[in-house]
Amino acid sequence: MTIRGGLILSEKNKIVLAQLNPAVRIIAEKLPKFYSFSMGFFLDHGSRDESLKDSGITHLIEHMLFKGTSRKSALEIVKMMESLGGAFDAYTTKENLIIITKFLTEHIGLVFELIAELLLESKIDSTELDKEKSVVLEEIKSSNDDPGDSVFDLFFETLMPEHALGRPIAGTIDSVKGIDAARTKRYYRTLRNREMVIALSGNYDYEKVTDLAKKKFPNGKSETPRRITPKPQFGEVAVLPRKEVSQVHFVIGTHGVEYASQHHYGMAIMNTAFGGGMSSRLFQGLREKDGLVYNVHSFIDFYRDCGVTGFYFICDKQNISKVVRRLKEIFRDISGHGFANEEIELAKTYLSGNFLLSLESSTSRMLRLARETVYKSEVASIDDVVAKIDTVNAAQINGLTGDFLNPKQYTIAAVGPITEKEVHSIFEDLNS
């Protein structure tokens, strides 16, 4: 450990982690052969930190960051971004508000100053807010019209009722309509005091970045959101009948584990073997054998204090009984025999390969650094990640299936030409 310019730095595996002040950390990786850098700003605040009344306000503020500051109009902001010839994006997750960029090395100073201006000096003009609320409402309506989006919203709401993690990130039509300029400005001031991680990967001047960070984000106290861990509801059924939709969309899932869990890699491998690739149980069993579905995949989400895992598929109503029979066969075989060593090794190779290939992108590398810092306050080396994946064995994977691949632990959401009574029957059949 060294002290440089008043910053305490820990350097490991060519990665520098600096605690700039109580509110700001920098995680940086230098790639000298690159012509560019990828940089992200990760605020410790997402949709899970909103009250029911404020549902969607973080996502709305994310939009408003680009609608004018005390020094620049919305058009001037856009022109500046495009004149630098790079990529600029922002999005809200359930736990973070994120701005990510990728530009040529020479533009690091201008890009950093622009992001700082957006985060600290946005005007939140009432006229612009009304316009952007209209844009967000169209976004919500578009998502509501899409049965694939709707079924995931319904699933999360059913799995974690009355908890912000179960609500849509963009909020609802009613909640967004109720947000006014005064509330937005108050919330924006709160966001500026949240802890923040600045992540970099690529070719850049580290000292220049830290000098800018100290200047733009001076020492101050940070506010940490108070989070309550949700209690997932098992055995629940939720249905949104949509007669105009030709197929039924299903999400079937349960609780998972937190990002820093000792079972993180085991869960990822199990998810891959179950439904993460074309050789997986779900893909082979539901699509390849009899062509019962077109789209099927499993998913896994890691949060700070919990997780969610499950699977999604679409099928014609006439095929549902066949799909349920095949699912029962898959679950019965997993329960009785577990995953074979060959399946586990294939899933491990698939995960390791995709992880290593992602390292050829500075943006992917930057996002990895940020996630590790946000959730664990440390970054595993590339060799450590590959080793952790490689050391997971079949016994460990099969020890997880009773909790996470167990139909009795599932909650089901369905959208399409189907009734709640019919989905209840499916749930009972799946558990018989």
DAUR-V619716 format. One record per run of one state. SS is the DSSP state (~ for helix, > for strand, _ for the rest). FROM is the first residue (numbers start at 0). LEN is the number of residues. Records with the same first field share a line. If there is no record, write none. Layout:
# DAUR-V619716
SS->FROM-LEN, FROM-LEN
This chain:
# DAUR-V619716
_->0-1, 4-2, 12-2, 21-2, 30-5, 43-3, 49-7, 64-4, 69-4, 83-3, 92-4, 122-3, 145-1, 159-4, 166-6, 177-3, 191-2, 194-1, 202-3, 216-6, 223-13, 241-6, 255-8, 276-4, 288-7, 302-4, 315-1, 337-3, 358-3, 376-5, 391-2, 398-2, 404-2, 409-1, 416-3, 430-2
>->1-3, 6-6, 14-7, 23-7, 35-8, 68-1, 86-6, 96-8, 121-1, 193-1, 195-7, 222-1, 236-5, 247-8, 295-7, 306-9, 410-6
~->46-3, 56-8, 73-10, 104-17, 125-20, 146-13, 163-3, 172-5, 180-11, 205-11, 263-13, 280-8, 316-21, 340-18, 361-15, 381-10, 393-5, 400-4, 406-3, 419-11
